[in-house]
């Protein structure tokens, strides 16, 4: 897939994915900063900026109001690896989105009022989504138990709400000017417009945004896990749950597709192993899934399930172990690989046909130097052999590489 690209003198990388016939344009800004770029003493800053970036600049007090006047909508998200902002506007109003994104990339207003408002929003979100929501702390428990030195050990929203409660304006400004700059971002645009015309518009609005001194990323490598870990908690939730987290490679490692295929074989659809061998037979679980975290740095393969009432953790774990053992001993079939590759190709095609999803896929590919595989990842899945999938399973699905969370539900 050919993705026209252009780099401005200030370091901003621009990519264009043409969507013939579309009346709308997606303007997506992907910043190479996430919660992994925080310190253990001050977490949650990347997520805080997901909100602060809508708090106004000296030139534009209300970002949302100006975009809505142009018929647009916007949103943002934060992950351990990235912070992403996107605008969807009628294509004839694309310059409004470019103006607004360049303006807030240049600098925010940084008023005490804006910081206090967004601080309260984040604290309330922390309380509602993580502390006061059933199963809200599950990922906190998983990452905090698996990772001991890598910053994946704290959640995106932060390790402790006190970090955001006590953050100062000076700390906020330092984080912004260390990460939110043209030379630390990719601008991906999906629109039915000529590439050269588009790049000229980007130059018009972004060329004078100053680059910043970005500190090279140097993250501690997580030591090898050499023994099983188990954590048991009790929570007032309706169903007990078990989560088994196995360490695996990052999403740009050559082995990633084999792990992705492995989890699809186990749990993708009504013909998957977990559905046929466990769910359809009413064994132990109300729901049983397998997934990969697809993080940039080495991440996790997760097997997680909500248990049927009256099922013990020993029974539930035995069912999971049985399915793993069967896969390791009997392998996978070529038919399973073909089926999962077909599903992956369909999902990949649908994502590239949806403008917003396509924009962020393009942005990530440019940021990580992987535009050569855009739209063709399914071919990498099809090249996998049953032996490739089993080899990855043998590498990851071993007791010494497993952290098990036993999440015991108590009466509500």
C-alpha positions, 0 to 999 in steps of 0.5 A, spaced: 500 500 500 502 506 497 502 512 503 504 518 500 509 522 506 512 528 507 516 531 513 516 538 515 523 542 517 521 542 524 520 534 524 513 533 523 511 527 519 505 527 515 502 521 511 496 521 507 491 516 505 486 517 500 479 515 501 475 516 494 468 519 494 468 521 502 465 528 504 469 528 510 476 528 512 480 525 518 485 529 521 489 524 526 495 526 531 499 521 534 504 523 539 510 518 541 508 519 548 504 514 553 504 512 560 511 508 559 514 515 559 512 517 566 516 516 572 514 512 578 513 518 582 509 522 577 504 517 573 498 519 569 501 525 566 499 522 559 492 521 560 491 528 564 494 531 557 488 527 553 484 532 557 488 538 558 489 539 550 482 541 550 483 546 555 484 552 550 490 556 548 492 563 548 489 564 541 483 559 542 480 558 548 475 553 546 477 547 542 471 544 541 467 550 540 471 552 534 471 545 531 463 544 532 462 551 528 466 547 522 461 541 523 466 537 526 467 532 532 473 530 536 476 525 541 482 522 544 485 516 547 491 515 551 495 508 552 502 506 555 505 507 548 501 513 545 497 519 545 492 520 540 487 526 538 483 526 532 478 530 528 473 529 523 470 534 519 467 536 512 473 535 507 472 543 505 473 545 512 479 541 513 483 547 514 480 548 521 482 542 523 489 543 521 489 550 524 486 547 531 491 542 531 497 546 530 495 551 535 495 546 540 501 543 538 505 550 539 502 551 546 497 551 551 494 556 555 496 553 562 491 557 566 490 554 573 483 554 572 484 549 566 489 545 570 484 545 576 478 543 572 481 537 568 485 535 574 478 534 577 475 530 571 481 525 571 480 524 579 473 523 578 474 518 572 479 514 576 474 513 582 468 511 577 472 507 572 477 504 576 475 504 584 468 504 584 466 499 578 466 492 578 472 489 576 475 496 575 482 494 578 483 487 574 488 490 569 492 494 575 493 487 578 495 484 572 500 489 570 502 491 577 504 483 578 507 482 572 512 488 571 517 489 576 521 495 573 518 497 566 513 502 566 508 498 564 507 496 571 502 502 572 496 503 568 495 509 563 490 513 568 496 513 573 498 508 579 495 512 584 490 518 584 495 522 589 499 523 583 494 527 579 492 531 585 498 533 587 501 535 580 504 542 579 503 547 573 511 547 573 511 539 572 505 539 567 509 544 563 515 540 563 511 534 560 508 538 555 514 541 552 518 534 553 513 530 548 508 534 545 512 537 539 512 536 531 518 532 532 515 527 536 508 526 532 505 523 526 500 527 522 495 522 518 490 525 514 484 521 511 481 525 505 479 525 498 484 530 496 490 531 492 497 529 496 501 535 494 495 540 495 494 537 502 502 537 504 502 544 502 496 546 507 500 542 512 506 546 511 501 552 511 499 551 518 505 547 521 511 549 519 512 555 524 511 550 530 517 550 533 521 543 534 523 541 542 528 537 545 526 530 546 529 526 551 531 519 548 527 514 551 531 509 555 526 504 559 528 499 563 528 492 560 523 487 565 527 481 567 525 474 565 520 471 569 523 465 572 517 462 577 510 462 577 506 468 581 499 468 584 495 473 587 488 472 590 483 478 592 476 478 594 471 484 591 464 485 591 463 483 584 457 478 582 462 472 579 469 470 580 474 471 575 481 468 573 486 471 569 492 468 567 498 473 564 503 470 560 509 474 558 510 475 550 514 479 545 512 486 543 507 487 537 513 489 532 517 482 533 517 477 528 514 472 533 508 477 534 503 474 529 504 467 531 502 469 538 496 473 535 494 467 531 495 462 537 489 466 541 485 466 535 485 459 535 483 458 542 478 463 542 476 467 536 469 465 534 464 459 535 469 454 532 474 456 537 477 451 542 475 455 548 468 455 545 467 448 542 471 444 548 469 449 554 463 454 553 458 449 549 459 444 554 458 448 560 464 447 563 466 451 569 466 458 565 460 463 563 466 466 558 473 464 557 477 468 552 484 469 550 488 475 547 494 479 546 496 486 549 499 488 542 504 493 546 510 496 543 515 493 548 514 486 550 507 485 553 502 479 555 498 474 552 492 473 557 487 468 558 481 470 562 474 468 564 468 469 568 467 463 572 460 459 573 457 460 580 459 454 585 466 453 580 472 453 584 479 456 582 482 449 582 476 447 577 477 453 573 484 453 572 484 445 571 480 447 565 484 452 562 491 447 563 487 442 559 486 446 553 493 448 553 496 441 554 492 439 548 494 444 544 501 443 546 501 435 545 496 435 539 498 442 535 494 446 531 491 444 524 492 448 517 484 449 517 485 453 523 490 457 521 486 458 514 480 460 518 483 465 523 487 468 517 481 469 513 478 473 519 484 477 520 484 479 513 476 481 513 478 485 520 484 488 517 480 490 510 474 493 515 479 497 519 482 500 512 475 502 510 473 505 516 476 512 516 478 513 523 481 506 524 485 507 518 488 514 520 491 511 526 493 505 523 497 509 518 499 514 524 502 508 528 505 505 521 509 511 520 511 512 527 514 505 527 517 505 520 512 499 518 508 502 512 510 496 508 506 492 512 499 496 511 494 492 509 498 486 508 498 483 515 494 478 513 499 475 508 504 474 514 498 470 518 497 466 512 505 464 512 504 461 519 505 454 519 502 449 525 509 448 527 510 456 528 504 457 532 506 451 537 513 453 538 510 460 540 505 456 545 511 452 548 515 458 549 510 462 553 505 458 556 509 455 561 508 455 569 514 459 570 512 465 565 505 465 568 502 470 573 495 468 575 490 473 578 484 469 582 479 474 583 474 472 588 467 475 587 463 476 594 456 477 595 454 484 593 
